[in-house]
C-alpha cells in the first residue's frame, strides 16, 4: 500500500466509525459551521489542534503556521481572524504555542535554515526585547521554554491589535483572546493566564510583560 492509500483507508474507517457512533453528524455539518473557537497554533505535526483539545469537526476554526505567529502584514492570518470574528462569530481566539518549537529554537540559536529565517525574524525581535529576562535563566532549556511562552504572550497582544479584534471590541462584540502552551513531551496544555477581553486587558498584559 502506498503512503496516500494508507491515508485514504484510514479516512474510510474514520468516516464509517463517525457515522456509526454519531448518526447524522456529517449531514448536520453540511450547510454550516458554527465554531466557538479560533485556534492559532504552530504547524508542527506534533500539535494537532482538534485532537489535543478533544473537539470534533465543526468546533474549531484553525490557522497554523511556523511558530504560531500573528503578523499584521500576513494577509492569510489576518483574513482568518477577520472571517472567524465577523462571519463565524467565534467567542474565543486561542493562541497556542508549544514547548520544543523548532521555529523558536532556530531563532534562539541563530541557526540558518533558509527562507523561513525571514519569518522567524519576528521571534528574534521578541527574544531581543525580552533579553534581560531570558538571559537571567540558568539553562539553555529554561531559556528556550521561556521564549516559547513569551512568544505566545506577544502573539496574544498582536491578535488584540488587529483591526477585526479592535472593531469587535468597539462595537461590543463578546470576544476573549487566550494564551496557551502545549507540551509535546507530555501532551498537556497549560493556560498561561493571559486573557484579553477588552483594550484595558491588553494594556495590563503589556505592562506585566515590561515588568518581566
Ligand atoms: Co512549533
Boltz pocket constraint, residues with backbone or C-beta under 6 A from the ligand:
constraints:
  - pocket:
      binder: B
      contacts: [[A, 42], [A, 43], [A, 44], [A, 65], [A, 66], [A, 67], [A, 68], [A, 98], [A, 100], [A, 101], [A, 102], [A, 103], [A, 104]]
      max_distance: 6.0
